[in-house]
Protein backbone atom coordinates (compact mmCIF):
# COMPACT_ATOMS: atom_id res chain seq x y z
CA UNK A 1 0.00 0.00 0.00
CA UNK A 2 1.32 3.48 -0.89
CA UNK A 3 2.29 5.80 1.96
CA UNK A 4 -0.13 8.71 2.60
CA UNK A 5 0.95 11.91 0.86
CA UNK A 6 1.40 13.80 4.13
CA UNK A 7 3.90 11.13 5.33
CA UNK A 8 6.14 11.24 2.26
CA UNK A 9 7.98 14.48 3.24
CA UNK A 10 8.47 13.12 6.77
CA UNK A 11 9.87 9.82 5.48
CA UNK A 12 12.17 11.66 3.05
CA UNK A 13 13.39 13.99 5.83
CA UNK A 14 14.06 11.04 8.15
CA UNK A 15 16.05 9.19 5.47
CA UNK A 16 18.01 12.33 4.60
CA UNK A 17 18.83 12.91 8.29
CA UNK A 18 20.03 9.32 8.65
CA UNK A 19 22.16 9.65 5.51
CA UNK A 20 23.78 12.86 6.76
CA UNK A 21 24.35 11.33 10.19
CA UNK A 22 26.02 8.23 8.75
CA UNK A 23 28.06 10.29 6.29
CA UNK A 24 29.22 12.64 9.06
CA UNK A 25 30.24 9.71 11.24
CA UNK A 26 32.06 8.05 8.34
CA UNK A 27 34.00 11.24 7.58
CA UNK A 28 35.33 11.57 11.15
CA UNK A 29 38.76 10.39 12.22
CA UNK A 30 38.90 6.86 13.57
CA UNK A 31 41.60 4.73 15.13
CA UNK A 32 41.11 0.99 14.86
CA UNK A 33 42.95 -1.04 17.48
CA UNK A 34 43.81 -4.56 16.29
CA UNK A 35 45.33 -7.22 18.52
CA UNK A 36 47.61 -9.56 16.57
CA UNK A 37 49.27 -10.84 19.75
CA UNK A 38 48.82 -14.45 20.81
CA UNK A 39 47.57 -13.16 24.17
CA UNK A 40 44.92 -10.71 25.36
CA UNK A 41 45.82 -7.01 25.42
CA UNK A 42 44.05 -4.38 27.52
CA UNK A 43 44.48 -1.07 25.64
CA UNK A 44 44.88 2.04 27.76
CA UNK A 45 43.92 5.49 26.41
CA UNK A 46 44.98 8.79 27.99
CA UNK A 47 43.86 12.14 26.57
CA UNK A 48 46.14 15.15 26.69
CA UNK A 49 45.24 17.90 29.16
CA UNK A 50 41.86 19.42 28.33
CA UNK A 51 40.86 16.65 25.89
CA UNK A 52 37.98 14.30 26.48
CA UNK A 53 38.19 10.70 27.66
CA UNK A 54 37.14 8.46 24.81
CA UNK A 55 34.54 5.71 24.90
CA UNK A 56 34.98 2.68 27.17
CA UNK A 57 36.41 4.86 29.93
CA UNK A 58 39.92 4.82 28.52
CA UNK A 59 40.49 1.09 28.92
CA UNK A 60 39.10 -2.24 27.81
CA UNK A 61 39.86 -5.89 27.02
CA UNK A 62 40.88 -6.86 23.49
CA UNK A 63 41.13 -10.56 22.72
CA UNK A 64 43.63 -11.99 20.20
CA UNK A 65 42.67 -11.38 16.54
CA UNK A 66 39.99 -8.89 17.58
CA UNK A 67 39.62 -5.21 16.73
CA UNK A 68 37.85 -2.17 18.15
CA UNK A 69 37.39 1.21 16.45
CA UNK A 70 37.66 4.44 18.42
CA UNK A 71 36.08 7.65 17.10
CA UNK A 72 38.43 10.59 17.65
CA UNK A 73 36.86 14.06 18.08
CA UNK A 74 38.23 16.98 16.07
CA UNK A 75 41.41 18.30 17.65
CA UNK A 76 41.82 15.28 19.93
CA UNK A 77 45.26 14.57 21.31
CA UNK A 78 46.46 11.72 23.46
CA UNK A 79 48.24 8.40 23.76
CA UNK A 80 47.35 4.73 23.50
CA UNK A 81 49.31 1.79 24.87
CA UNK A 82 48.85 -1.91 25.47
CA UNK A 83 48.63 -3.49 28.91
CA UNK A 84 49.21 -7.21 29.33
CA UNK A 85 49.16 -9.79 32.07
CA UNK A 86 46.05 -8.13 33.54
CA UNK A 87 43.47 -9.46 35.97
CA UNK A 88 40.41 -7.47 37.08
CA UNK A 89 37.47 -8.25 39.34
CA UNK A 90 33.82 -7.54 38.58
CA UNK A 91 34.27 -3.97 39.84
CA UNK A 92 37.11 -3.35 37.37
CA UNK A 93 39.85 -3.37 40.00
CA UNK A 94 43.06 -5.37 39.64
CA UNK A 95 46.50 -4.98 38.15
CA UNK A 96 48.54 -5.52 34.98
CA UNK A 97 52.04 -6.92 34.64
CA UNK A 98 52.94 -3.97 32.38
CA UNK A 99 51.31 -0.64 31.49
CA UNK A 100 49.05 -0.62 34.57
CA UNK A 101 46.94 2.54 35.06
CA UNK A 102 46.22 2.85 38.76
CA UNK A 103 45.02 -0.73 39.18
CA UNK A 104 41.87 -0.11 37.13
CA UNK A 105 40.34 -1.58 33.98
CA UNK A 106 39.11 1.91 32.98
CA UNK A 107 42.10 4.26 32.95
CA UNK A 108 39.82 7.37 33.00
CA UNK A 109 42.60 9.81 32.16
CA UNK A 110 45.41 8.07 34.07
CA UNK A 111 48.58 7.21 32.16
CA UNK A 112 50.30 3.85 32.05
CA UNK A 113 53.06 2.91 34.47
CA UNK A 114 56.39 2.64 32.59
CA UNK A 115 57.78 0.73 30.86
CA UNK A 116 55.17 0.88 28.11
CA UNK A 117 55.30 1.44 24.36
CA UNK A 118 53.21 4.52 23.51
CA UNK A 119 51.34 5.50 20.36
CA UNK A 120 50.82 9.29 20.43
CA UNK A 121 48.62 11.38 18.14
CA UNK A 122 47.47 14.98 17.80
CA UNK A 123 44.75 15.82 15.28
CA UNK A 124 45.22 19.20 13.62
CA UNK A 125 43.16 21.32 11.23
CA UNK A 126 45.83 21.18 8.54
CA UNK A 127 47.59 17.91 9.43
CA UNK A 128 47.88 15.29 12.14
CA UNK A 129 51.07 14.53 14.04
CA UNK A 130 51.71 11.03 15.35
CA UNK A 131 54.51 8.81 16.62
CA UNK A 132 55.35 5.67 18.54
CA UNK A 133 57.52 6.38 21.57
CA UNK A 134 59.97 4.29 23.59
CA UNK A 135 60.83 7.23 25.85
CA UNK A 136 58.86 5.49 28.64
CA UNK A 137 60.34 2.12 27.73
CA UNK A 138 58.91 -0.86 25.85
CA UNK A 139 56.46 -3.62 26.65
CA UNK A 140 54.71 -4.54 23.37
CA UNK A 141 55.44 -4.09 19.69
CA UNK A 142 53.15 -1.45 18.13
CA UNK A 143 52.64 -0.04 14.65
CA UNK A 144 50.54 3.01 13.76
CA UNK A 145 49.51 3.24 10.10
CA UNK A 146 47.40 5.98 8.42
CA UNK A 147 44.77 5.19 5.77
CA UNK A 148 43.08 7.35 3.11
CA UNK A 149 45.03 10.46 4.05
CA UNK A 150 47.15 12.85 2.00
CA UNK A 151 50.77 13.88 2.44
CA UNK A 152 53.75 11.70 3.33
CA UNK A 153 51.61 9.60 5.72
CA UNK A 154 54.32 7.09 6.67
CA UNK A 155 53.87 4.43 9.31
CA UNK A 156 55.31 4.86 12.80
CA UNK A 157 56.15 2.00 15.09
CA UNK A 158 58.38 -0.49 16.78
CA UNK A 159 57.84 -3.95 15.33
CA UNK A 160 60.91 -5.60 16.87
CA UNK A 161 60.70 -7.55 20.12
CA UNK A 162 62.93 -5.42 22.34
CA UNK A 163 62.33 -7.72 25.29
CA UNK A 164 64.54 -10.28 23.57
CA UNK A 165 67.46 -7.86 23.21
CA UNK A 166 66.96 -5.69 26.31
CA UNK A 167 70.23 -4.89 28.16
CA UNK A 168 70.38 -6.49 31.61
CA UNK A 169 70.27 -3.16 33.43
CA UNK A 170 66.96 -2.25 31.75
CA UNK A 171 65.16 -5.58 32.09
CA UNK A 172 61.83 -5.86 33.90
CA UNK A 173 61.28 -9.49 34.86
CA UNK A 174 58.13 -11.51 35.41
CA UNK A 175 57.08 -12.40 38.96
CA UNK A 176 58.88 -15.73 38.76
CA UNK A 177 61.99 -13.95 37.40
CA UNK A 178 62.13 -16.33 34.42
CA UNK A 179 61.41 -14.00 31.52
CA UNK A 180 61.68 -10.36 30.47
CA UNK A 181 58.21 -8.79 30.25
CA UNK A 182 59.31 -5.22 29.48
CA UNK A 183 62.39 -3.10 28.80
CA UNK A 184 62.85 0.08 30.83
CA UNK A 185 64.16 3.33 29.42
CA UNK A 186 67.59 4.35 30.68
CA UNK A 187 65.89 7.36 32.32
CA UNK A 188 63.56 5.24 34.48
CA UNK A 189 66.25 2.61 35.16
CA UNK A 190 68.99 5.02 36.29
CA UNK A 191 67.12 8.31 36.98
CA UNK A 192 70.04 10.30 35.60
CA UNK A 193 69.68 13.79 34.03
CA UNK A 194 71.95 12.57 31.23
CA UNK A 195 69.42 9.90 30.24
CA UNK A 196 66.27 11.86 31.20
CA UNK A 197 67.32 15.05 29.35
CA UNK A 198 66.73 17.19 32.44
CA UNK A 199 68.73 19.81 34.34
CA UNK A 200 71.92 20.74 32.50
CA UNK A 201 70.98 18.13 29.86
CA UNK A 202 67.59 19.71 29.17
CA UNK A 203 68.13 20.73 25.55
CA UNK A 204 68.71 19.01 22.19
CA UNK A 205 72.24 20.41 22.15
CA UNK A 206 73.22 18.92 25.52
CA UNK A 207 71.18 15.69 25.54
CA UNK A 208 72.46 13.29 22.91
CA UNK A 209 71.65 9.65 22.14
CA UNK A 210 73.05 7.23 24.73
CA UNK A 211 74.32 3.67 24.15
CA UNK A 212 70.94 2.50 25.47
CA UNK A 213 68.81 4.70 23.22
CA UNK A 214 70.94 3.67 20.25
CA UNK A 215 69.97 0.04 20.88
CA UNK A 216 66.31 1.11 20.72
CA UNK A 217 66.86 3.18 17.59
CA UNK A 218 68.70 0.49 15.65
CA UNK A 219 65.94 -2.02 16.46
CA UNK A 220 63.09 0.46 15.88
CA UNK A 221 64.15 3.27 13.50
CA UNK A 222 60.53 4.51 13.16
CA UNK A 223 60.06 5.14 16.89
CA UNK A 224 61.21 7.74 19.43
CA UNK A 225 64.27 6.36 21.23
CA UNK A 226 64.86 9.28 23.65
CA UNK A 227 63.36 12.69 24.44
CA UNK A 228 64.96 14.69 21.58
CA UNK A 229 64.65 12.11 18.84
CA UNK A 230 62.16 14.30 16.93
CA UNK A 231 63.55 14.52 13.35
CA UNK A 232 63.27 10.81 12.53
CA UNK A 233 60.29 9.95 14.71
CA UNK A 234 57.34 12.30 14.13
CA UNK A 235 55.10 11.50 11.16
CA UNK A 236 52.39 13.68 9.62
CA UNK A 237 49.26 13.06 7.55
CA UNK A 238 46.14 14.99 6.56
CA UNK A 239 42.52 13.79 6.83
CA UNK A 240 43.41 10.18 7.60
CA UNK A 241 42.13 7.43 9.82
CA UNK A 242 44.54 5.15 11.65
CA UNK A 243 45.23 1.49 12.34
CA UNK A 244 47.09 0.73 15.57
CA UNK A 245 48.31 -2.88 15.68
CA UNK A 246 49.57 -4.62 18.78
CA UNK A 247 52.20 -7.27 17.94
CA UNK A 248 52.55 -6.64 14.21
CA UNK A 249 54.88 -9.09 12.46
CA UNK A 250 57.67 -9.47 14.98
CA UNK A 251 61.23 -9.62 13.71
C-alpha positions as CSV (number, residue, x, y, z in Angstrom):
1,X,0.0,0.0,0.0
2,X,1.3,3.5,-0.9
3,X,2.3,5.8,2.0
4,X,-0.1,8.7,2.6
5,X,0.9,11.9,0.9
6,X,1.4,13.8,4.1
7,X,3.9,11.1,5.3
8,X,6.1,11.2,2.3
9,X,8.0,14.5,3.2
10,X,8.5,13.1,6.8
11,X,9.9,9.8,5.5
12,X,12.2,11.7,3.1
13,X,13.4,14.0,5.8
14,X,14.1,11.0,8.2
15,X,16.1,9.2,5.5
16,X,18.0,12.3,4.6
17,X,18.8,12.9,8.3
18,X,20.0,9.3,8.7
19,X,22.2,9.7,5.5
20,X,23.8,12.9,6.8
21,X,24.3,11.3,10.2
22,X,26.0,8.2,8.8
23,X,28.1,10.3,6.3
24,X,29.2,12.6,9.1
25,X,30.2,9.7,11.2
26,X,32.1,8.0,8.3
27,X,34.0,11.2,7.6
28,X,35.3,11.6,11.1
29,X,38.8,10.4,12.2
30,X,38.9,6.9,13.6
31,X,41.6,4.7,15.1
32,X,41.1,1.0,14.9
33,X,43.0,-1.0,17.5
34,X,43.8,-4.6,16.3
35,X,45.3,-7.2,18.5
36,X,47.6,-9.6,16.6
37,X,49.3,-10.8,19.7
38,X,48.8,-14.4,20.8
39,X,47.6,-13.2,24.2
40,X,44.9,-10.7,25.4
41,X,45.8,-7.0,25.4
42,X,44.1,-4.4,27.5
43,X,44.5,-1.1,25.6
44,X,44.9,2.0,27.8
45,X,43.9,5.5,26.4
46,X,45.0,8.8,28.0
47,X,43.9,12.1,26.6
48,X,46.1,15.1,26.7
49,X,45.2,17.9,29.2
50,X,41.9,19.4,28.3
51,X,40.9,16.7,25.9
52,X,38.0,14.3,26.5
53,X,38.2,10.7,27.7
54,X,37.1,8.5,24.8
55,X,34.5,5.7,24.9
56,X,35.0,2.7,27.2
57,X,36.4,4.9,29.9
58,X,39.9,4.8,28.5
59,X,40.5,1.1,28.9
60,X,39.1,-2.2,27.8
61,X,39.9,-5.9,27.0
62,X,40.9,-6.9,23.5
63,X,41.1,-10.6,22.7
64,X,43.6,-12.0,20.2
65,X,42.7,-11.4,16.5
66,X,40.0,-8.9,17.6
67,X,39.6,-5.2,16.7
68,X,37.9,-2.2,18.1
69,X,37.4,1.2,16.4
70,X,37.7,4.4,18.4
71,X,36.1,7.7,17.1
72,X,38.4,10.6,17.7
73,X,36.9,14.1,18.1
74,X,38.2,17.0,16.1
75,X,41.4,18.3,17.6
76,X,41.8,15.3,19.9
77,X,45.3,14.6,21.3
78,X,46.5,11.7,23.5
79,X,48.2,8.4,23.8
80,X,47.3,4.7,23.5
81,X,49.3,1.8,24.9
82,X,48.8,-1.9,25.5
83,X,48.6,-3.5,28.9
84,X,49.2,-7.2,29.3
85,X,49.2,-9.8,32.1
86,X,46.0,-8.1,33.5
87,X,43.5,-9.5,36.0
88,X,40.4,-7.5,37.1
89,X,37.5,-8.3,39.3
90,X,33.8,-7.5,38.6
91,X,34.3,-4.0,39.8
92,X,37.1,-3.3,37.4
93,X,39.8,-3.4,40.0
94,X,43.1,-5.4,39.6
95,X,46.5,-5.0,38.1
96,X,48.5,-5.5,35.0
97,X,52.0,-6.9,34.6
98,X,52.9,-4.0,32.4
99,X,51.3,-0.6,31.5
100,X,49.1,-0.6,34.6
101,X,46.9,2.5,35.1
102,X,46.2,2.8,38.8
103,X,45.0,-0.7,39.2
104,X,41.9,-0.1,37.1
105,X,40.3,-1.6,34.0
106,X,39.1,1.9,33.0
107,X,42.1,4.3,32.9
108,X,39.8,7.4,33.0
109,X,42.6,9.8,32.2
110,X,45.4,8.1,34.1
111,X,48.6,7.2,32.2
112,X,50.3,3.8,32.1
113,X,53.1,2.9,34.5
114,X,56.4,2.6,32.6
115,X,57.8,0.7,30.9
116,X,55.2,0.9,28.1
117,X,55.3,1.4,24.4
118,X,53.2,4.5,23.5
119,X,51.3,5.5,20.4
120,X,50.8,9.3,20.4
121,X,48.6,11.4,18.1
122,X,47.5,15.0,17.8
123,X,44.8,15.8,15.3
124,X,45.2,19.2,13.6
125,X,43.2,21.3,11.2
126,X,45.8,21.2,8.5
127,X,47.6,17.9,9.4
128,X,47.9,15.3,12.1
129,X,51.1,14.5,14.0
130,X,51.7,11.0,15.3
131,X,54.5,8.8,16.6
132,X,55.3,5.7,18.5
133,X,57.5,6.4,21.6
134,X,60.0,4.3,23.6
135,X,60.8,7.2,25.8
136,X,58.9,5.5,28.6
137,X,60.3,2.1,27.7
138,X,58.9,-0.9,25.8
139,X,56.5,-3.6,26.6
140,X,54.7,-4.5,23.4
141,X,55.4,-4.1,19.7
142,X,53.1,-1.4,18.1
143,X,52.6,0.0,14.6
144,X,50.5,3.0,13.8
145,X,49.5,3.2,10.1
146,X,47.4,6.0,8.4
147,X,44.8,5.2,5.8
148,X,43.1,7.4,3.1
149,X,45.0,10.5,4.1
150,X,47.1,12.9,2.0
151,X,50.8,13.9,2.4
152,X,53.7,11.7,3.3
153,X,51.6,9.6,5.7
154,X,54.3,7.1,6.7
155,X,53.9,4.4,9.3
156,X,55.3,4.9,12.8
157,X,56.2,2.0,15.1
158,X,58.4,-0.5,16.8
159,X,57.8,-4.0,15.3
160,X,60.9,-5.6,16.9
161,X,60.7,-7.5,20.1
162,X,62.9,-5.4,22.3
163,X,62.3,-7.7,25.3
164,X,64.5,-10.3,23.6
165,X,67.5,-7.9,23.2
166,X,67.0,-5.7,26.3
167,X,70.2,-4.9,28.2
168,X,70.4,-6.5,31.6
169,X,70.3,-3.2,33.4
170,X,67.0,-2.3,31.7
171,X,65.2,-5.6,32.1
172,X,61.8,-5.9,33.9
173,X,61.3,-9.5,34.9
174,X,58.1,-11.5,35.4
175,X,57.1,-12.4,39.0
176,X,58.9,-15.7,38.8
177,X,62.0,-13.9,37.4
178,X,62.1,-16.3,34.4
179,X,61.4,-14.0,31.5
180,X,61.7,-10.4,30.5
181,X,58.2,-8.8,30.3
182,X,59.3,-5.2,29.5
183,X,62.4,-3.1,28.8
184,X,62.8,0.1,30.8
185,X,64.2,3.3,29.4
186,X,67.6,4.4,30.7
187,X,65.9,7.4,32.3
188,X,63.6,5.2,34.5
189,X,66.2,2.6,35.2
190,X,69.0,5.0,36.3
191,X,67.1,8.3,37.0
192,X,70.0,10.3,35.6
193,X,69.7,13.8,34.0
194,X,71.9,12.6,31.2
195,X,69.4,9.9,30.2
196,X,66.3,11.9,31.2
197,X,67.3,15.1,29.3
198,X,66.7,17.2,32.4
199,X,68.7,19.8,34.3
200,X,71.9,20.7,32.5
201,X,71.0,18.1,29.9
202,X,67.6,19.7,29.2
203,X,68.1,20.7,25.5
204,X,68.7,19.0,22.2
205,X,72.2,20.4,22.1
206,X,73.2,18.9,25.5
207,X,71.2,15.7,25.5
208,X,72.5,13.3,22.9
209,X,71.7,9.6,22.1
210,X,73.0,7.2,24.7
211,X,74.3,3.7,24.2
212,X,70.9,2.5,25.5
213,X,68.8,4.7,23.2
214,X,70.9,3.7,20.3
215,X,70.0,0.0,20.9
216,X,66.3,1.1,20.7
217,X,66.9,3.2,17.6
218,X,68.7,0.5,15.7
219,X,65.9,-2.0,16.5
220,X,63.1,0.5,15.9
221,X,64.2,3.3,13.5
222,X,60.5,4.5,13.2
223,X,60.1,5.1,16.9
224,X,61.2,7.7,19.4
225,X,64.3,6.4,21.2
226,X,64.9,9.3,23.6
227,X,63.4,12.7,24.4
228,X,65.0,14.7,21.6
229,X,64.7,12.1,18.8
230,X,62.2,14.3,16.9
231,X,63.5,14.5,13.3
232,X,63.3,10.8,12.5
233,X,60.3,9.9,14.7
234,X,57.3,12.3,14.1
235,X,55.1,11.5,11.2
236,X,52.4,13.7,9.6
237,X,49.3,13.1,7.6
238,X,46.1,15.0,6.6
239,X,42.5,13.8,6.8
240,X,43.4,10.2,7.6
241,X,42.1,7.4,9.8
242,X,44.5,5.2,11.6
243,X,45.2,1.5,12.3
244,X,47.1,0.7,15.6
245,X,48.3,-2.9,15.7
246,X,49.6,-4.6,18.8
247,X,52.2,-7.3,17.9
248,X,52.5,-6.6,14.2
249,X,54.9,-9.1,12.5
250,X,57.7,-9.5,15.0
251,X,61.2,-9.6,13.7
